[in-house]
Amino acid sequence: MPVPARLREPLRRALADGGRTSRPPHGGGRDVRPPWPELTEDEVRALVEHGVAPLVYRVAHLAPLREEAIRAAVVEPARFDDLHAVLAALAAQGVVALLMKGTALAYDIYPAPELRPRGDTDFLIARETLDALREAMRILGFTEILSSGDELGVRQATFTRTDRFGFEHAYDVHWDVTNTPVFSGVLRFDELRTRARALPHGMLAFSHVDALLLACIHRVAHHHDSERLIWLYDIALLRERMTREEHERFWRLAAERRVAGVCIRSIEVADEWCGRAPHARAEELLTREEIERDEPSRVFLDRDITYGRMMLSDLRALPWRSRLRRLWQLALPPAAFMQQSFPERSRMALPWLYVLRGARGVRRLFRRV
């Protein structure tokens, strides 16, 4: 949902504060909270969808956000216990799993992990350890979600289970940092493991430089230049934690991997929304040629891009044989996936379901993302 205009300034002040200011105790002290209007139901829903409800509640103590903040605080210990069990099981199978995105950042750069809402936990693994990971997750009682069979466009597997308290836990296990072929290989497991940070309780996470690069490209590669606030706040917090040397390494890596344009855009939007003064920008640390160089990834910054143009960009990033293979897999996903997608249809209708899927896919190519 778009952020309502009247919430933009209070939100910027809350994000600039960083969740560090809380309401003074009753009966004393100065209330330093930014002024907020009475929230409507739609405005509450917008803050929840943008992932900033617990953070805003910490700063402003708005009554309509209290339930969401409590829910986040209640779920976090269960999520941590489940994560600890999964990491132990993976270690027993010899699987090295690097935490990435929301969960890694929650335990690394946020004042408290419940301030960083997320729907699942993301790992990056070496592709050759996937079978061992599947066995570990099976022993723990996880179910793997069927995929469409698009191996060149879905470079992850999803596992879910419900614990004894009724909480559902979901893990997205990646063997590439993005599913989009244009961005494939921007960050590779072996180099990420070499630079990984050790977090408490045996967790391994991306270095801040690598985490920032991923945060910048993720919101563009998968979410088409989305201004979801929690993703922008991730970027702002990471940049606050980085030294000048780390900023220099970040921009050198962005230029080398041909994603400088995407990173420039992500950081500009994050600084604007999160009330940060411009610092360590590309123009300070890259040449004009590097900043203006044509990069295939820049096409994803076009907010009018259609699915067809996006698909064409992805196909161009693949060798010819891989292009044909991907088109085949898109047209003919596994029968089990089709039956799951159309559970109300009988098996006898399966050939017609492929025709229906194909027709819908062709129509979709002309729609804006």
C-alpha positions in Angstrom: 0.0 0.0 0.0 1.2 3.6 -0.6 2.1 5.6 2.5 -0.6 8.2 3.1 0.7 11.7 2.5 -0.1 12.9 6.1 2.1 10.1 7.5 5.2 10.8 5.4 6.8 13.4 7.7 6.1 11.5 11.0 7.4 8.4 9.4 10.6 10.1 8.2 11.2 11.4 11.7 10.6 7.9 13.2 12.9 6.2 10.8 15.6 8.9 11.3 15.3 8.3 15.0 16.1 4.7 14.3 13.9 3.1 17.0 16.2 4.3 19.7 13.9 6.9 21.3 11.1 5.5 23.4 8.4 7.3 25.4 9.5 8.5 28.8 8.1 6.8 31.9 4.7 8.1 33.1 5.1 11.0 35.5 8.4 12.4 34.3 10.7 13.4 31.5 10.0 15.1 28.2 7.9 13.4 25.5 10.2 13.5 22.5 7.9 11.5 20.2 7.1 13.0 16.8 3.5 14.2 16.4 1.2 11.6 14.9 -2.4 11.9 13.7 -5.0 9.5 14.8 -4.5 6.4 12.6 -7.2 5.0 10.4 -7.6 1.3 9.8 -6.1 1.7 6.3 -3.1 3.6 7.7 -2.5 0.9 10.3 -2.6 -1.7 7.5 -0.1 0.4 5.5 2.4 0.5 8.3 2.0 -3.2 8.9 2.5 -4.0 5.2 5.6 -1.7 5.1 7.0 -3.7 8.0 7.5 -0.7 10.3 4.7 -1.1 12.8 6.8 -2.4 15.7 9.5 0.2 15.0 7.0 3.0 14.9 5.4 1.7 18.1 8.8 1.7 19.9 9.2 5.4 19.0 5.7 6.8 19.2 3.6 4.3 21.3 0.6 4.6 19.1 -2.2 2.5 20.5 -3.5 1.1 17.2 0.0 -0.5 16.7 0.3 -2.0 20.1 -1.2 -5.4 19.1 1.1 -5.7 16.2 4.2 -4.9 18.3 3.1 -7.4 21.0 2.6 -10.1 18.3 6.1 -9.5 16.9 7.6 -9.7 20.4 5.7 -13.0 21.2 6.6 -14.7 18.0 10.3 -13.8 18.1 11.4 -16.3 20.8 9.5 -19.2 19.0 11.2 -18.2 15.8 14.6 -18.1 17.4 14.2 -21.5 19.0 13.1 -23.0 15.7 16.1 -21.4 13.9 18.5 -22.7 16.5 17.1 -26.3 16.0 17.4 -26.0 12.2 21.0 -24.6 12.3 22.0 -27.5 14.6 20.4 -30.1 12.3 22.1 -28.5 9.3 25.5 -28.5 11.0 25.0 -32.2 11.8 24.6 -32.9 8.1 27.6 -30.8 7.2 25.6 -28.0 5.6 27.0 -24.5 5.9 24.0 -22.0 5.8 24.5 -18.3 5.6 21.7 -16.2 7.0 20.6 -13.5 4.6 18.1 -10.6 4.4 15.6 -10.0 7.3 16.6 -12.6 9.9 20.3 -11.9 9.6 19.8 -8.1 9.9 17.3 -8.6 12.8 20.0 -10.2 14.9 22.9 -8.0 13.7 21.9 -4.4 13.2 18.5 -3.8 14.9 18.1 -2.7 18.5 15.9 -5.8 19.1 15.1 -8.6 16.5 11.3 -8.2 16.9 11.7 -4.7 15.4 12.5 -6.4 12.0 9.3 -8.2 10.9 9.7 -11.0 8.3 7.5 -13.8 7.1 10.3 -16.4 6.7 13.9 -17.1 7.2 16.3 -17.0 4.3 19.5 -19.1 3.9 22.1 -19.3 1.2 23.8 -22.6 0.7 26.1 -24.3 -1.8 24.0 -26.0 -4.5 25.7 -29.3 -3.9 24.5 -29.5 -0.3 20.8 -29.2 -1.1 20.2 -32.9 -0.8 21.8 -33.0 2.7 19.7 -30.0 3.7 16.5 -31.6 2.4 17.3 -34.7 4.6 17.9 -32.5 7.6 14.6 -30.6 7.1 12.7 -33.9 6.6 13.9 -35.3 9.9 12.8 -32.1 11.6 9.3 -32.5 10.2 9.4 -29.8 7.5 7.4 -30.1 4.2 8.9 -28.8 1.0 6.6 -26.7 -1.1 6.3 -27.8 -4.7 7.9 -25.5 -7.3 7.0 -24.8 -10.9 10.1 -26.6 -12.1 11.6 -23.4 -13.6 15.1 -24.2 -12.4 16.7 -21.1 -14.0 14.1 -18.7 -12.6 13.5 -20.3 -9.2 16.8 -20.9 -7.5 15.4 -21.7 -4.1 13.3 -24.2 -2.1 10.8 -23.4 0.6 10.2 -25.6 3.7 7.4 -25.1 6.3 6.3 -26.7 9.5 4.0 -25.8 12.4 5.4 -26.1 15.9 3.6 -27.3 19.0 2.4 -23.8 19.8 0.7 -23.4 16.5 3.3 -21.0 15.0 4.2 -21.7 11.3 7.9 -21.5 10.4 9.0 -21.0 6.8 12.5 -21.2 5.4 13.5 -20.1 1.9 16.7 -21.9 1.0 18.6 -20.2 -1.8 21.6 -21.4 -3.9 21.7 -18.0 -5.7 21.1 -14.6 -4.1 18.3 -13.8 -6.6 16.0 -15.8 -8.9 16.4 -13.2 -11.7 19.0 -14.4 -14.3 20.1 -10.8 -14.9 21.4 -10.6 -11.3 22.5 -14.2 -11.1 26.0 -14.6 -9.8 26.3 -11.0 -8.6 27.3 -12.6 -5.2 28.5 -16.1 -5.1 28.4 -18.5 -2.1 32.1 -19.2 -1.9 33.1 -15.6 -1.7 30.3 -14.8 0.7 31.3 -17.6 3.0 34.9 -16.3 3.0 33.7 -12.8 4.1 30.8 -14.0 6.4 30.3 -12.5 9.8 29.8 -14.7 12.9 26.7 -13.7 14.9 25.8 -15.0 18.4 24.4 -18.5 18.8 26.4 -20.0 15.9 24.8 -18.0 13.2 26.7 -17.0 10.1 25.6 -14.0 8.1 26.7 -11.9 5.1 29.3 -9.2 5.7 27.8 -5.7 5.9 29.2 -4.9 2.4 27.6 -8.0 0.9 24.4 -7.5 2.9 24.1 -3.9 1.6 24.7 -5.0 -2.0 22.0 -7.7 -1.7 19.5 -5.2 0.0 20.0 -2.8 -2.8 19.4 -5.3 -5.6 16.7 -7.3 -3.9 14.2 -4.5 -3.8 14.7 -4.0 -7.6 15.3 -7.5 -8.9 12.4 -9.1 -7.2 10.2 -6.1 -6.3 10.7 -3.7 -9.1 12.0 -0.6 -7.3 9.6 -1.0 -4.4 9.7 1.6 -1.7 8.6 -0.7 1.0 10.0 1.1 4.1 11.5 -1.8 6.0 13.8 -2.6 3.0 14.9 1.0 2.8 15.5 1.1 6.5 17.7 -2.0 6.2 19.8 -0.1 3.8 20.0 3.0 6.0 21.0 0.9 9.1 23.7 -1.0 7.2 25.2 2.1 5.8 25.4 3.6 9.3 27.3 0.6 10.6 29.9 0.7 7.8 33.4 2.3 7.8 34.7 4.5 5.0 36.8 1.5 3.8 33.6 -0.7 3.7 31.8 2.0 1.7 34.7 2.0 -0.8 34.6 -1.7 -1.1 30.9 -1.7 -1.6 31.0 0.7 -4.5 33.9 -1.1 -6.1 31.9 -4.3 -5.9 28.8 -2.7 -7.3 30.7 -1.3 -10.3 32.5 -4.6 -10.8 29.3 -6.6 -10.8 27.5 -4.1 -13.0 24.8 -3.1 -10.5 26.0 0.4 -9.7 22.8 2.0 -11.1 20.6 -0.1 -9.0 22.6 0.6 -5.9 22.6 4.4 -6.6 18.8 4.4 -6.8 18.3 2.2 -3.7 20.6 4.4 -1.6 19.1 7.7 -2.8 15.5 6.5 -1.9 16.7 5.0 1.5 18.4 8.3 2.5 15.3 10.3 1.5 12.8 8.2 3.4 15.0 7.5 6.4 16.1 11.1 7.0 19.8 10.5 6.3 22.1 13.1 5.0 23.9 12.0 1.7 27.2 10.4 2.5 29.6 7.9 0.9 27.6 8.2 -2.4 28.7 6.8 -5.7 29.8 10.2 -7.1 32.4 10.3 -4.3 33.9 6.9 -4.9 33.3 5.9 -8.5 34.3 7.5 -11.8 31.7 9.2 -14.0 32.3 6.4 -16.5 31.4 3.8 -13.9 28.3 5.7 -12.8 27.0 6.2 -16.3 28.0 2.9 -17.8 25.3 0.8 -19.5 24.3 -2.1 -17.2 21.7 -4.7 -18.1 20.3 -4.5 -14.5 19.2 -0.9 -15.0 16.2 -2.1 -17.1 14.6 -3.2 -13.8 14.5 0.4 -12.6 11.8 1.2 -15.2 8.6 1.3 -13.3 6.6 0.9 -16.6 8.4 -2.3 -17.5 6.1 -5.1 -18.7 6.4 -8.8 -17.8 7.4 -9.5 -21.4 10.3 -7.0 -21.4 11.4 -8.4 -18.0 11.3 -11.9 -19.4 13.3 -10.8 -22.5 16.0 -9.3 -20.3 16.2 -12.5 -18.2 16.5 -14.6 -21.3 19.2 -12.5 -22.8 21.2 -13.1 -19.6 21.3 -16.8 -20.3 23.2 -18.9 -22.9 21.1 -20.1 -25.9 20.5 -23.6 -24.6 19.5 -22.3 -21.2 17.0 -20.0 -22.9 15.3 -22.8 -24.6 15.4 -24.9 -21.5 13.8 -22.2 -19.4 11.0 -21.6 -22.0 10.3 -25.3 -22.0 10.1 -25.4 -18.2 7.8 -22.4 -18.1 5.5 -23.9 -20.6 5.4 -27.4 -19.1 5.7 -27.4 -15.3 5.4 -30.7 -13.5 2.0 -32.3 -13.3 2.0 -32.2 -9.5 2.5 -28.5 -9.6 -0.3 -28.0 -12.0 -2.7 -30.1 -9.9 -1.7 -28.1 -6.8 -2.3 -24.9 -8.7 -5.7 -26.0 -10.0 -6.9 -28.3 -7.2 -10.6 -28.1 -8.3 -9.8 -29.7 -11.7 -9.6 -33.4 -12.3 -6.6 -35.2 -13.7 -8.4 -35.7 -17.0 -8.3 -31.9 -17.5 -4.5 -31.7 -17.2 -3.8 -31.1 -20.9 -6.3 -28.3 -21.0 -4.8 -26.8 -17.9 -1.5 -26.4 -19.7 -3.3 -24.7 -22.6 -5.0 -22.4 -20.1 -1.7 -21.6 -18.3 -0.1 -20.8 -21.6 -2.9 -18.5 -22.7 -2.7 -16.6 -19.4 1.1 -16.4 -19.6 0.9 -14.8 -23.1 -1.6 -12.2 -21.9 0.5 -11.5 -18.9 3.5 -10.6 -21.1 1.8 -7.3 -22.0 0.9 -6.2 -18.5 3.0 -3.9 -16.4 4.8 -5.5 -13.5 
